[in-house]
């Protein structure tokens, strides 16, 4: 008797764990989301009917649900509380990701010590260091507390055992990619292991009412390593950003089920640990007695927080046929746009034949269009070797036609500049309510904006057609 042909229902299928795309054969790369190594085999599930079971708790009208159990508790670090929406909610799971060496472990060890108390124990589990190494760092940053418990484990079962023994109110795991379950095949950090570890800790957090902070690795592109499912499962996703050669660190909310996602916490990393900055604008400014050509101040919005930042520009005669264009902290494409606008709309032709260097102060990155006007004025000031007036800030987006467009949050930006002592501002038309005592000049295009440069010392380069004459 001939063997029965295998039906299509019994054949294995393959599915991408990132986007869910399905295929009948295995592929090394998903053609839908372009991710490598995410296509896995899964069998066609049999059609089953789940019988109703016993409920764990009766459904109640939403108005009768007690919300006091979900009240946020402070972490002891105000800047982190700002990003979290007031603090850590019992049962919440937070994923903190960032580049190696940016300061994730230092920040969380400080949080672990400050949040520990008689009523709330903290368990810090490290999978990347030994317990003695963490103790040395705790001594350096003064993060010692009798209610802070430390364990070095890489086995999921051992971590769950520590939860039963310590019964903490806060669990910190550094990091989720270093812990593995022996019941799941694969190396630590693999997709299957990360899903199992995260799922087990999330269930434990919800059942115990325990807040959990997970440290996550990032890829070379800056994205969180591991399956995208991890970001969907947790309640809060935070990104720890900062240049390793600068003191400033930013904690930015990407996902938050308990608060806003446009908040940013500012920190300063130094030899004795990491501290929150309630007023970080001082890091982005250079205090001078007299203004210098090629500098202009602006007010940027990091989330909902206004920060005063300084833009610097330098132009020198080029020694090569193709002049250099170097930027630091600014987008190269937007700087190139400002150069084109200044040459065509502002009648400044000297910039095209000179080496141009633009940068920000303090390691801050300005990517929003509201800094366009400050970049353009800094370039014009450097080209004419004429300083801008003292205590002046420039806010506005510049279009290719040379017009200065309105931006969001002008009133908040002006209030921050006024608080720091700035008395003059260049803004687009109709800025709204102006702080008392502050002089605001509304500009419609780059021609109006360039008039702030003193004419007595202004040295404009001739146009190309004038050179030919």
C-alpha positions as CSV (number, residue, x, y, z in Angstrom):
1,X,0.0,0.0,0.0
2,X,1.4,3.3,-1.0
3,X,2.3,5.7,1.8
4,X,-0.2,8.5,2.4
5,X,0.9,11.9,1.0
6,X,1.5,14.4,3.8
7,X,-1.2,17.0,3.7
8,X,-0.6,20.8,3.7
9,X,-2.1,21.0,7.2
10,X,0.7,18.7,8.5
11,X,3.5,20.5,6.8
12,X,5.6,22.9,9.0
13,X,5.4,26.6,8.4
14,X,7.8,29.4,9.1
15,X,7.1,32.7,10.7
16,X,9.1,35.9,11.4
17,X,9.2,36.6,15.2
18,X,9.6,40.3,14.5
19,X,6.8,41.1,12.1
20,X,4.7,37.9,11.9
21,X,5.3,37.3,8.2
22,X,4.7,33.7,7.2
23,X,6.2,31.5,4.5
24,X,6.3,27.8,3.6
25,X,10.1,27.5,3.6
26,X,12.9,28.8,5.8
27,X,14.7,32.0,5.0
28,X,17.7,33.5,6.6
29,X,16.3,37.0,6.2
30,X,12.7,38.1,6.5
31,X,11.8,39.9,3.2
32,X,9.1,41.9,5.0
33,X,11.1,43.6,7.9
34,X,14.6,42.8,6.6
35,X,15.6,41.3,9.9
36,X,18.2,38.5,10.0
37,X,17.7,35.2,11.8
38,X,14.1,35.9,12.8
39,X,12.3,33.2,10.7
40,X,11.5,30.2,12.9
41,X,9.5,27.0,12.3
42,X,6.2,26.5,13.9
43,X,3.6,23.8,13.5
44,X,0.1,24.4,12.3
45,X,-2.0,24.4,15.5
46,X,-4.9,22.0,15.8
47,X,-8.3,23.6,16.0
48,X,-9.3,23.4,19.7
49,X,-12.1,24.8,21.8
50,X,-11.2,26.2,25.2
51,X,-13.8,25.5,27.9
52,X,-14.7,28.3,30.3
53,X,-12.6,28.1,33.5
54,X,-12.8,29.5,37.0
55,X,-12.0,33.2,37.1
56,X,-9.4,34.5,39.5
57,X,-11.3,37.7,40.4
58,X,-14.8,38.9,39.6
59,X,-15.2,41.6,37.0
60,X,-16.2,45.0,38.6
61,X,-17.4,48.3,37.2
62,X,-14.4,50.4,36.5
63,X,-15.5,53.0,39.0
64,X,-15.3,50.5,41.8
65,X,-11.8,49.3,41.1
66,X,-9.4,50.4,43.8
67,X,-6.7,52.5,42.1
68,X,-4.7,53.2,45.3
69,X,-2.7,50.1,44.8
70,X,-1.3,51.6,41.6
71,X,0.0,54.8,43.2
72,X,3.5,55.7,42.0
73,X,6.3,55.6,44.5
74,X,9.3,57.9,44.2
75,X,12.6,56.4,43.1
76,X,14.5,59.0,45.1
77,X,15.9,60.5,41.9
78,X,13.6,63.4,40.9
79,X,14.8,63.5,37.2
80,X,14.0,59.8,36.8
81,X,10.6,60.4,38.5
82,X,9.9,63.1,35.9
83,X,10.4,60.7,33.0
84,X,8.4,57.9,34.7
85,X,5.5,60.1,35.4
86,X,5.9,60.5,39.1
87,X,7.8,57.3,40.1
88,X,7.5,53.5,39.9
89,X,4.0,52.0,40.0
90,X,3.8,48.6,41.9
91,X,3.8,45.8,39.3
92,X,5.3,48.0,36.6
93,X,8.1,46.7,34.4
94,X,10.6,49.3,33.1
95,X,13.1,48.6,30.3
96,X,16.2,50.9,30.3
97,X,18.4,50.6,27.3
98,X,21.6,52.5,26.2
99,X,25.1,52.3,24.8
100,X,27.8,50.5,26.8
101,X,29.5,52.8,29.3
102,X,26.8,55.5,29.2
103,X,26.0,55.1,32.9
104,X,23.0,52.7,33.1
105,X,24.4,50.6,35.9
106,X,25.5,53.6,37.9
107,X,22.1,55.3,37.7
108,X,20.2,52.1,38.7
109,X,22.5,51.4,41.6
110,X,21.9,54.9,42.8
111,X,18.1,54.3,42.4
112,X,18.4,51.0,44.2
113,X,20.0,52.6,47.3
114,X,17.7,55.6,47.4
115,X,14.5,53.7,47.0
116,X,15.4,51.1,49.7
117,X,13.7,51.5,53.1
118,X,12.3,49.6,56.1
119,X,9.1,48.9,54.3
120,X,10.5,48.5,50.8
121,X,13.4,46.2,50.1
122,X,15.4,46.4,46.9
123,X,17.0,43.5,45.2
124,X,19.8,44.2,42.7
125,X,20.7,41.2,40.5
126,X,23.7,41.5,38.3
127,X,24.6,39.1,35.5
128,X,27.5,41.0,34.1
129,X,29.6,41.7,37.2
130,X,30.5,39.9,40.4
131,X,29.0,41.1,43.7
132,X,32.3,42.5,44.8
133,X,32.6,44.6,41.7
134,X,29.2,46.1,42.3
135,X,30.1,46.8,45.9
136,X,33.2,48.8,44.8
137,X,31.0,50.9,42.6
138,X,28.5,51.4,45.4
139,X,31.3,52.6,47.7
140,X,32.4,55.1,45.1
141,X,29.0,56.6,44.5
142,X,27.8,56.2,48.2
143,X,25.0,53.8,47.3
144,X,25.0,51.7,50.5
145,X,21.8,50.8,52.4
146,X,21.0,48.0,54.8
147,X,17.8,47.2,52.9
148,X,19.5,46.9,49.5
149,X,20.3,43.3,48.7
150,X,22.8,42.2,46.0
151,X,23.1,39.0,44.1
152,X,25.1,37.8,41.1
153,X,23.1,35.3,39.1
154,X,22.7,34.3,35.5
155,X,20.1,31.5,36.0
156,X,16.4,32.5,35.9
157,X,15.4,29.9,38.5
158,X,17.9,31.3,40.9
159,X,16.6,34.8,40.3
160,X,13.1,33.7,41.1
161,X,14.4,32.0,44.2
162,X,15.9,35.2,45.4
163,X,12.5,36.9,45.0
164,X,11.0,34.3,47.4
165,X,13.7,34.8,49.9
166,X,14.0,38.6,49.9
167,X,10.5,39.6,48.9
168,X,11.6,42.9,47.4
169,X,9.4,45.9,46.4
170,X,11.8,46.7,43.6
171,X,13.9,44.3,41.5
172,X,16.7,45.6,39.3
173,X,18.1,43.1,36.7
174,X,21.4,44.1,35.0
175,X,20.9,42.9,32.3
176,X,18.1,40.9,30.8
177,X,20.4,39.5,28.1
178,X,22.7,37.8,30.6
179,X,20.0,35.7,32.3
180,X,18.9,32.3,30.8
181,X,16.5,29.6,31.6
182,X,17.8,25.9,31.5
183,X,14.4,24.8,30.2
184,X,14.8,26.8,26.9
185,X,17.3,26.0,24.2
186,X,19.6,28.7,23.1
187,X,22.4,30.9,24.4
188,X,21.7,33.8,26.8
189,X,20.6,36.9,24.9
190,X,18.9,34.9,22.2
191,X,15.4,35.7,21.2
192,X,13.9,32.6,22.9
193,X,15.8,33.2,26.1
194,X,15.0,36.9,26.3
195,X,11.3,36.2,25.8
196,X,11.3,33.5,28.5
197,X,13.2,35.6,31.0
198,X,11.2,38.7,30.4
199,X,7.9,36.8,30.5
200,X,8.7,35.1,33.8
201,X,9.8,38.4,35.5
202,X,6.7,40.2,34.2
203,X,4.5,37.5,35.6
204,X,6.3,37.7,39.0
205,X,6.0,41.5,39.0
206,X,2.3,41.5,38.4
207,X,1.6,38.7,40.9
208,X,3.7,40.3,43.7
209,X,3.0,43.9,43.0
210,X,6.8,44.4,42.6
211,X,8.3,47.1,40.4
212,X,11.0,45.8,38.1
213,X,13.8,47.6,36.2
214,X,15.4,45.7,33.4
215,X,18.6,46.8,31.7
216,X,18.6,46.1,28.0
217,X,21.5,46.0,25.5
218,X,21.4,48.0,22.2
219,X,22.6,47.1,18.7
220,X,25.2,49.1,16.7
221,X,22.3,51.1,15.2
222,X,21.1,52.1,18.7
223,X,17.9,49.9,18.7
224,X,17.1,47.7,21.6
225,X,18.6,44.2,21.1
226,X,16.4,41.2,21.1
227,X,12.9,40.7,19.8
228,X,10.5,43.6,19.4
229,X,8.1,41.7,21.6
230,X,10.1,42.7,24.6
231,X,9.2,46.4,24.1
232,X,5.5,45.4,23.7
233,X,5.4,43.4,26.9
234,X,7.0,45.9,29.3
235,X,5.1,49.0,30.6
236,X,7.8,51.6,30.2
237,X,10.7,51.9,27.7
238,X,13.4,54.4,28.4
239,X,16.5,55.3,26.4
240,X,19.7,56.4,28.1
241,X,21.5,58.8,25.7
242,X,24.7,60.7,25.9
243,X,28.2,61.2,24.4
244,X,30.8,59.2,26.3
245,X,33.2,62.2,26.1
246,X,30.6,64.7,27.6
247,X,29.1,64.9,31.1
248,X,25.5,65.3,30.0
249,X,23.2,62.2,30.0
250,X,19.6,62.2,28.9
251,X,16.9,59.6,29.8
252,X,14.2,59.8,27.2
253,X,10.8,58.1,27.5
254,X,9.8,56.1,24.4
255,X,6.8,54.2,25.8
256,X,5.0,54.9,29.1
257,X,1.7,53.5,30.2
258,X,1.6,55.6,33.3
259,X,2.7,59.0,32.0
260,X,3.8,61.2,29.1
261,X,6.3,60.0,26.5
262,X,7.7,63.4,25.8
263,X,9.5,63.9,29.1
264,X,13.3,64.0,29.3
265,X,15.5,63.6,32.4
266,X,18.9,65.3,32.5
267,X,21.9,63.9,34.4
268,X,25.5,64.8,34.9
269,X,28.0,61.9,35.1
270,X,31.2,62.5,37.0
271,X,33.8,60.5,39.0
272,X,31.6,60.2,42.1
273,X,28.5,59.0,40.3
274,X,25.6,60.5,38.5
275,X,23.4,63.4,39.7
276,X,20.2,64.9,38.3
277,X,20.2,68.3,36.7
278,X,17.2,70.4,37.4
279,X,18.7,73.3,35.5
280,X,21.0,71.9,32.8
281,X,21.2,75.0,30.6
282,X,24.4,76.0,32.2
283,X,26.2,73.1,30.5
284,X,25.3,74.3,27.1
285,X,26.5,77.9,27.4
286,X,29.9,79.6,27.4
287,X,30.0,82.6,29.8
288,X,31.8,85.5,28.3
289,X,32.1,89.2,29.2
290,X,32.0,90.3,25.5
291,X,30.2,88.6,22.6
292,X,32.3,86.7,20.1
293,X,31.7,86.4,16.3
294,X,30.2,83.2,15.1
295,X,28.1,82.4,18.2
296,X,24.4,82.5,18.6
297,X,22.0,81.2,21.4
298,X,18.8,79.4,20.9
299,X,16.2,77.6,23.1
300,X,15.5,74.0,22.2
301,X,12.8,71.7,23.6
302,X,13.8,68.3,24.9
303,X,10.4,66.7,25.4
304,X,8.5,69.5,27.2
305,X,11.6,70.9,28.8
306,X,13.2,74.1,27.3
307,X,17.0,74.3,27.3
308,X,19.1,77.2,26.2
309,X,21.9,76.1,24.0
310,X,24.8,77.8,22.1
311,X,25.6,77.3,18.4
312,X,29.1,78.1,17.3
313,X,30.4,78.6,13.7
314,X,33.9,79.2,12.3
315,X,34.8,80.0,8.7
316,X,38.4,80.0,7.4
317,X,40.0,80.2,4.0
318,X,40.1,76.8,2.3
319,X,43.4,75.4,1.2
320,X,41.8,72.6,-1.0
321,X,39.4,72.8,-4.0
322,X,36.5,71.3,-2.1
323,X,36.0,73.2,1.2
324,X,35.4,71.2,4.4
325,X,32.0,71.1,6.0
326,X,32.3,69.7,9.6
327,X,29.4,69.6,12.1
328,X,29.2,68.4,15.8
329,X,25.9,68.2,17.5
330,X,24.0,69.5,14.5
331,X,22.5,67.8,11.5
332,X,24.7,68.2,8.5
333,X,21.8,68.4,6.1
334,X,20.2,71.3,7.9
335,X,23.5,73.2,8.1
336,X,23.9,72.7,4.4
337,X,20.4,74.1,3.9
338,X,21.3,77.2,6.0
339,X,24.4,77.8,3.9
340,X,22.3,77.7,0.7
341,X,19.7,80.1,2.1
342,X,22.3,82.5,3.3
343,X,24.0,82.5,-0.1
344,X,20.9,82.9,-2.2
345,X,18.5,84.8,0.1
346,X,20.9,86.6,2.4
347,X,23.4,87.6,-0.4
348,X,26.4,86.2,1.4
349,X,28.6,84.5,-1.2
350,X,31.8,84.1,0.8
351,X,30.6,80.9,2.5
352,X,30.7,78.7,-0.5
353,X,34.5,79.0,-0.9
354,X,35.5,78.6,2.8
355,X,36.0,75.8,5.3
356,X,33.0,75.9,7.7
357,X,32.9,74.3,11.1
358,X,29.7,74.3,13.2
359,X,29.2,72.8,16.7
360,X,27.2,73.0,19.8
361,X,28.5,73.5,23.4
362,X,28.3,70.8,26.1
363,X,27.5,67.8,23.9
364,X,23.9,68.7,23.3
365,X,22.4,67.6,20.0
366,X,20.1,70.1,18.2
367,X,17.9,68.3,15.6
368,X,14.7,70.3,15.7
369,X,14.0,73.0,13.0
370,X,13.6,75.7,15.7
371,X,17.4,76.0,15.8
372,X,17.7,76.9,12.1
373,X,17.6,80.7,12.7
374,X,20.4,80.4,15.3
375,X,22.5,78.3,13.0
376,X,22.0,80.8,10.1
377,X,22.9,83.8,12.3
378,X,26.0,82.1,13.7
379,X,27.2,81.4,10.1
380,X,26.5,85.0,9.0
381,X,28.3,86.3,12.1
382,X,31.3,84.2,11.4
383,X,31.4,85.1,7.7
384,X,31.3,88.9,8.5
385,X,33.5,88.6,11.6
386,X,30.8,90.6,13.5
387,X,29.4,89.5,16.9
388,X,25.7,89.4,17.5
389,X,24.3,91.6,20.2
390,X,24.8,90.4,23.8
391,X,21.9,88.6,25.6
392,X,20.2,87.7,22.3
393,X,18.5,84.4,21.5
394,X,17.2,83.3,18.1
395,X,14.2,81.0,17.7
396,X,12.6,79.9,14.4
397,X,12.6,77.5,11.4
398,X,14.0,78.8,8.2
399,X,12.5,77.7,4.9
400,X,14.3,77.4,1.5
401,X,12.6,80.7,0.4
402,X,14.3,82.5,3.3
403,X,11.1,82.8,5.4
404,X,11.2,82.4,9.1
405,X,8.4,80.0,10.2
406,X,6.7,79.6,13.5
407,X,7.6,76.7,15.8
408,X,5.9,75.1,18.8
409,X,6.3,76.3,22.4
410,X,7.6,79.8,21.6
411,X,6.2,81.1,24.9
412,X,7.9,78.4,26.9
413,X,11.2,79.1,25.1
414,X,11.0,82.8,25.8
415,X,10.1,82.3,29.4
416,X,13.2,80.0,29.9
417,X,15.4,82.6,28.2
418,X,14.0,85.4,30.3
419,X,14.6,83.3,33.5
420,X,18.3,83.0,32.6
421,X,18.7,86.7,32.1
422,X,18.4,87.1,28.3
423,X,16.8,90.4,27.3
424,X,16.4,90.2,23.5
425,X,15.0,87.6,21.2
426,X,14.4,87.0,17.5
427,X,11.3,85.1,16.8
428,X,8.8,84.5,14.0
429,X,5.7,86.6,13.7
430,X,3.0,86.3,16.3
431,X,4.9,84.8,19.2
432,X,2.1,85.2,21.7
433,X,2.5,86.4,25.2
434,X,6.0,87.9,25.8
435,X,7.7,87.9,29.3
436,X,7.6,91.4,30.8
437,X,10.9,93.3,30.3
438,X,12.0,91.2,27.4
439,X,12.4,92.9,24.0
440,X,11.2,90.6,21.2
441,X,11.9,91.4,17.5
442,X,9.6,89.6,15.0
443,X,11.3,88.7,11.8
444,X,9.6,87.5,8.6
445,X,12.6,86.4,6.6
446,X,16.3,86.1,6.7
447,X,16.7,89.7,5.4
448,X,15.0,91.0,8.6
449,X,17.0,88.6,10.8
450,X,20.4,89.7,9.3
451,X,19.7,93.3,10.2
452,X,20.7,92.5,13.8
453,X,24.3,92.4,12.7
454,X,25.9,95.8,13.4
455,X,26.4,97.6,10.1
456,X,29.5,99.5,11.3
457,X,31.6,96.4,11.6
458,X,29.8,94.2,9.1
459,X,32.0,92.9,6.3
460,X,29.9,91.4,3.6
461,X,31.8,89.6,0.8
462,X,30.9,90.8,-2.8
463,X,28.7,88.8,-5.0
464,X,30.2,86.7,-7.8
465,X,28.7,89.0,-10.5
466,X,30.4,92.0,-8.7
467,X,33.7,90.2,-8.9
468,X,33.4,89.8,-12.6
469,X,32.9,93.5,-13.0
